[in-house]
Amino acid sequence: MSNIVRLVIACVVMGAAIALCAFGFWGWGILVLFLGGIILLSFFFNENMIIAQYFLRKEDSAKAEAWLLKITDYEKQLYKSQHGYYNLLIGLIESRKAPMKAEKYFKKALSLGMKMSHNTALAKLSLAGIAMAKRDKREATRLLSEASKDDKNKLLTEQIKMMKGQMAQMDKQQVVRGGYRQF
């Protein structure tokens, strides 16, 4: 459902609630006002994205992907500040299947912007992992330092520390015809 339609429905329901209260039906007016508030809240927070986040936390990426695929045109169905989060969620799901294909979603999420700094740090950390997989140490180092700056609440410190340890292991490996040799 388009966001404009949600907003119109919320306004109509709120108007009905005010009319019910004006005619003396306070109980029904408050109930309908509560319902209108929920519809208005769905304008700012899409229910499909909330359910997809829930399934991602439960490690069920198949169901999360199914809920995200219900959003057919995210530019029309989501509020503008949610576009970055949508691409971040798609990137997280895609990174479990094909990590190299998820890079474009993380870059798009960063370009669209996200309000919470730890989500920006998560996108940069994921991009650093992809850069490490491509053996681009300079890019991975830059992205890791930016991710540690963006992680103000220290939610991703363990992952950043683990990624730096993996990067140190990368220095110890030497490419030998068809494989890697460790020193």
Secondary structure, DSSP 8 states (H G I E B T S, - for coil): --HHHHHHHHHHHHHHHHHHHHTT-HHHHHHHHHHHHHHHHHHHS-HHHHHHHHHHHTT-HHHHHHHHTT-S-HHHHS-GGGHHHHHHHHHHHHHHH-GGGGHHHHHHHHHH--SSHHHHHHHHHHHHHHHHHTT-HHHHHHHHHHHHHH-TT-SSHHHHHHHHHHHHHHHHEEEETTEEEE-
